[in-house]
Amino acid sequence: MFYHYKFWHSLKNPAYFTNIVEEGEVIGYKKRVLSVFILFILLYTVREYWGMGTENLTTLFAMDQQNDYFVARVLSMLGAVLWAIVYFCFHYYGVTYLLHLLTDIPYSWIKKVQLYVVAFLLIEKAILFAVFYAVGYTTMFSFFSLAPAALQVIETDFVLFSINQLTVTTVLIIIVQYLFLSKWEEAASRKILVVKLIGVQLFMALFVGMISVLPIKEWIARGLG
């Protein structure tokens, strides 16, 4: 049985889609994966070109160190592209493998569901960038999360950066993962599945929060020096 993959149609019909993935062959899926991958690279490239995340390089430009500034921007652009690839691969392959270990659902099946996750993350980042571009400046925390509100009462960077990872998109991701993956789980295991999905998101949020407060750039500079 062959199934022509349609992203939004499949998203609205999880039961039918899971049956096709289990019993049939999906045609056109790899093209969608490649499209999302390319869009990720383009988004990160455009953000970098606009100057998002390159505030520290402005000093070189202000000091009229044009050559150093140009080299720094090129390296920063390459870093942005590399980070886009790492980010995509982590969520598409890494998280898929982790869910495979936690649920015993076939890796290839989960990967097809995880494409929706990557797409939602791409949309969230695109909206954030569009807003930042419109107002002309960026903020440290996402307005999709509760971090801006928590900033009024919490001063611990680790907690704030962790909360910043838990956005409206995170809730949507958990819902979509559950709607699809629960079709391959026994009824008695579905409550445990919710706990696992939430646990994965909390673990990633805490990990990012921990990494965000570490002086990684200083360590790299010290190591290179």
C-alpha positions as CSV (number, residue, x, y, z in Angstrom):
1,M,0.0,0.0,0.0
2,F,1.4,3.4,-1.0
3,Y,0.6,6.7,0.7
4,H,1.5,10.1,-0.7
5,Y,2.7,12.1,2.2
6,K,0.9,15.4,2.8
7,F,2.1,17.2,5.8
8,W,-1.0,19.1,7.0
9,H,-3.4,16.3,5.9
10,S,-1.4,13.7,7.9
11,L,-1.3,16.0,10.9
12,K,-5.1,16.2,11.0
13,N,-5.5,12.5,10.6
14,P,-3.2,10.8,13.1
15,A,-5.0,7.5,13.3
16,Y,-5.0,7.1,9.5
17,F,-1.4,8.2,9.2
18,T,-0.1,5.8,11.9
19,N,-1.8,2.9,10.1
20,I,-0.2,3.9,6.9
21,V,3.2,4.2,8.5
22,E,2.8,0.7,10.1
23,E,1.4,-1.1,7.1
24,G,2.3,0.9,4.0
25,E,5.0,2.8,2.2
26,V,5.1,6.6,2.5
27,I,6.0,8.4,-0.7
28,G,7.3,12.0,-0.7
29,Y,8.3,12.0,2.9
30,K,12.0,12.4,2.3
31,K,11.3,15.5,0.2
32,R,9.5,17.1,3.1
33,V,12.4,16.3,5.4
34,L,14.8,17.9,3.0
35,S,12.6,21.0,2.7
36,V,12.4,21.5,6.5
37,F,16.1,21.0,6.7
38,I,16.9,23.6,4.1
39,L,14.4,26.0,5.6
40,F,16.2,25.7,8.9
41,I,19.5,26.6,7.4
42,L,18.0,29.5,5.5
43,L,16.3,30.9,8.6
44,Y,19.5,30.7,10.7
45,T,21.4,32.3,7.8
46,V,19.0,35.2,7.5
47,R,19.0,35.7,11.2
48,E,22.7,35.8,11.3
49,Y,22.9,38.2,8.3
50,W,20.4,40.5,10.0
51,G,22.7,40.5,13.0
52,M,20.8,38.4,15.5
53,G,23.3,37.1,18.1
54,T,26.2,39.1,16.7
55,E,26.0,42.0,19.2
56,N,29.5,41.3,20.5
57,L,31.0,41.9,17.1
58,T,29.8,45.5,16.9
59,T,32.8,46.6,19.0
60,L,35.1,45.5,16.1
61,F,33.1,47.6,13.7
62,A,33.0,50.6,16.0
63,M,36.8,50.4,16.4
64,D,37.2,50.5,12.6
65,Q,38.8,47.0,12.5
66,Q,37.1,46.2,9.2
67,N,39.2,43.1,8.4
68,D,38.7,41.6,11.8
69,Y,35.0,42.4,11.7
70,F,34.6,40.8,8.3
71,V,36.4,37.6,9.3
72,A,34.3,37.5,12.6
73,R,31.1,37.8,10.6
74,V,32.0,35.1,8.2
75,L,33.0,32.7,11.0
76,S,29.8,33.6,12.8
77,M,27.8,32.9,9.7
78,L,29.4,29.5,9.4
79,G,28.8,28.8,13.0
80,A,25.1,29.7,12.6
81,V,24.8,27.3,9.7
82,L,26.5,24.6,11.7
83,W,24.2,25.2,14.6
84,A,21.2,24.9,12.4
85,I,22.4,21.5,11.2
86,V,23.1,20.4,14.8
87,Y,19.8,21.6,16.0
88,F,17.8,19.9,13.3
89,C,19.7,16.6,13.7
90,F,19.3,16.6,17.5
91,H,15.6,17.0,17.4
92,Y,15.0,14.8,14.3
93,Y,17.5,12.0,15.0
94,G,18.6,12.4,18.7
95,V,15.2,12.9,20.3
96,T,13.7,10.2,18.1
97,Y,16.3,7.7,19.3
98,L,15.6,8.7,22.9
99,L,11.9,8.2,22.5
100,H,12.6,4.9,20.8
101,L,14.5,3.8,23.9
102,L,11.7,4.9,26.2
103,T,8.8,3.5,24.3
104,D,10.2,0.6,22.1
105,I,8.2,2.0,19.2
106,P,10.2,1.5,15.9
107,Y,12.7,4.3,15.3
108,S,11.6,4.9,11.7
109,W,8.0,5.3,12.8
110,I,8.8,7.9,15.5
111,K,11.0,9.8,13.1
112,K,8.1,10.5,10.9
113,V,6.2,12.0,13.8
114,Q,9.2,13.9,14.9
115,L,9.2,15.8,11.6
116,Y,6.2,17.6,12.9
117,V,8.1,18.6,16.0
118,V,11.0,20.0,14.0
119,A,8.5,21.9,11.7
120,F,6.8,23.5,14.7
121,L,10.1,24.6,16.2
122,L,11.0,26.1,12.8
123,I,7.7,28.0,12.7
124,E,8.2,29.3,16.3
125,K,11.7,30.5,15.5
126,A,10.5,32.1,12.2
127,I,7.7,34.0,14.1
128,L,10.2,35.2,16.8
129,F,12.5,36.5,14.1
130,A,9.7,38.2,12.2
131,V,8.7,40.1,15.4
132,F,12.3,41.0,16.2
133,Y,12.9,42.2,12.7
134,A,9.7,44.3,12.8
135,V,10.6,46.0,16.2
136,G,14.3,46.3,15.3
137,Y,15.8,44.5,18.3
138,T,15.9,41.1,20.0
139,T,15.2,40.0,23.6
140,M,16.9,37.4,25.7
141,F,13.7,35.5,26.4
142,S,11.0,34.2,24.1
143,F,7.5,35.8,24.4
144,F,6.1,32.3,23.7
145,S,7.3,31.3,27.2
146,L,6.7,32.4,30.7
147,A,10.3,33.6,31.2
148,P,9.5,37.3,30.6
149,A,6.9,37.2,33.3
150,A,9.1,35.0,35.6
151,L,11.8,37.6,35.2
152,Q,9.8,39.9,37.5
153,V,10.1,37.6,40.5
154,I,13.0,35.3,39.7
155,E,16.6,36.3,39.3
156,T,18.3,33.0,38.9
157,D,19.6,32.7,35.4
158,F,19.5,28.9,35.3
159,V,15.8,28.9,36.2
160,L,14.9,31.6,33.8
161,F,16.7,30.0,30.9
162,S,15.0,26.7,31.7
163,I,11.6,28.2,31.8
164,N,12.4,30.0,28.5
165,Q,12.6,26.5,26.8
166,L,9.0,25.6,27.9
167,T,6.9,27.5,25.4
168,V,3.5,27.2,23.8
169,T,5.2,25.2,21.1
170,T,6.4,22.7,23.8
171,V,2.8,22.0,24.8
172,L,1.8,21.6,21.1
173,I,4.7,19.2,20.6
174,I,3.7,17.0,23.5
175,I,0.1,16.9,22.3
176,V,1.1,15.9,18.7
177,Q,3.6,13.3,19.9
178,Y,1.0,11.8,22.2
179,L,-1.8,11.8,19.5
180,F,0.5,9.9,17.1
181,L,2.6,7.7,19.4
182,S,-0.3,6.6,21.6
183,K,-1.7,4.8,18.6
184,W,1.2,2.4,18.8
185,E,1.0,1.9,22.6
186,E,-1.3,-0.3,24.7
187,A,-4.1,1.6,26.4
188,A,-2.6,0.8,29.8
189,S,0.7,2.4,28.8
190,R,-0.7,5.7,27.5
191,K,-0.6,7.5,30.8
192,I,3.0,6.5,31.2
193,L,3.7,7.7,27.7
194,V,2.5,11.2,28.7
195,V,4.9,11.2,31.6
196,K,7.7,10.2,29.4
197,L,7.0,12.9,26.8
198,I,6.8,15.6,29.5
199,G,9.9,14.3,31.1
200,V,11.9,14.5,27.9
201,Q,10.9,18.2,27.5
202,L,11.7,19.0,31.1
203,F,15.1,17.3,30.8
204,M,16.0,19.2,27.7
205,A,14.8,22.5,29.3
206,L,17.0,21.9,32.3
207,F,19.9,20.9,30.2
208,V,19.7,24.0,28.0
209,G,19.3,26.1,31.2
210,M,22.5,24.6,32.6
211,I,24.4,25.2,29.3
212,S,23.1,28.7,29.0
213,V,24.7,29.9,32.3
214,L,28.1,28.3,31.6
215,P,30.8,30.6,30.3
216,I,31.4,28.4,27.2
217,K,32.7,31.2,25.0
218,E,35.3,32.2,27.6
219,W,36.4,28.5,27.9
220,I,36.8,28.3,24.2
221,A,38.7,31.5,24.0
222,R,40.9,30.4,26.9
223,G,41.6,27.1,25.2
224,L,42.5,28.6,21.9
225,G,44.7,31.1,23.6
